[in-house]
Amino acid sequence: MKIDLSDHGAPPPGPAALQQTPQYARALAAMGARVQGITGRLHDGIAAQALVVQRRMGPLTVNWLPRGPIWRADLSEQQRDTFLACMTEVMASGALWIGSADNDHAGAELSQHGFHTLIAPQFVAELDLSPCANDRLAAQHGKWRNRLRHAEAAGLVVSERKFDPTRDAAFLRREAQQRRKRRYRALPLGFAVAFGAQNRGAARIWSAHKAGELAAQMLILQHGTTATYHIGWTGDLGRKTSAHNLLLWQAQNWLAERGGIRLDLGPIDVSNAGGLARFKQGSGAALCALGPTMIRFPRPALFQKRHRRAA
């Protein structure tokens, strides 16, 4: 397997979470981060890819591998093992690695290359866009589908367009206020601006109005055949009219019509955000378990520590 290095990587060889796409890498690079793409190629094209975000913490280099690598479906276990071995060797040998495995199997593979579990897995909601609209509608929870019907009858006018940081400055301010009020953390608001600037037309915003009054908005980021629900806001009018249900339904139909196969709705946190968790699951999204967050210590440091003990 031939290993290539690049700043942003190539389109991944399979469906990928936002963090493993060149669109994400370009946005982070525009914000000053260093992103390294590691691509494994066979004679017939790209077979594996990992995007690694590099950070400096004093004298230590930290390599962050979020939800990767991404594999071609026909890759053998031996080929995957070869890529993982090369992945940790082509980067700085004295670096600390932090990886969030995409599933349990990926976690087991990383463990064979020196990674150890640090944090237990979390759950995310993924909406499959490959079924037809009628099948996706049938997969919704009954109460969620009733709210969608309520929104469709509420006289809402829905529009969709490219995200514009200037035009949508108020939307970003509302998100900032929402974060302070609900005390949750997410990617910096500047990420949405950088993503839109570096990936023209890939940041899309849906808005719902009634009689000229804004009810709700939703920002979705496209990255290849997958997309990510990034920011959502609903006002009093939006809650009364179930506007967010209508926005998510129209957004997923728009994406499916354009070849999208999956919409990632983000983490499920029943304890701290039960209402949002029920909204995501009620939409027909599948609850998917990720693998653990894992750590791999710098090998030179481990060797020195063992050497001193032996002495």
Secondary structure, DSSP 8 states (H G I E B T S, - for coil): -EEEEESS----SS---GGGSHHHHHHHHHTT-EEEEEEEEETTEEEEEEEEEEEEETTEEEEEEES--EE-TT--HHHHHHHHHHHHHHS-TT-EEEEE-SSHHHHHHHHTTT-EEEE---EEEEEE-SS-HHHHHHTS-HHHHHHHHHHHTTT-EEEEEE--TTTTHHHHHHHHHHHHHHT---S-HHHHHHHHHHSTT-EEEEEEEETTEEEEEEEEEEETTEEEEEEEEE-HHHHHHTHHHHHHHHHHHHHHHTT--EEEEEE--TTT-HHHHHHHHHTT-EEEE---EEEE--HHHHHHHHHHHH-
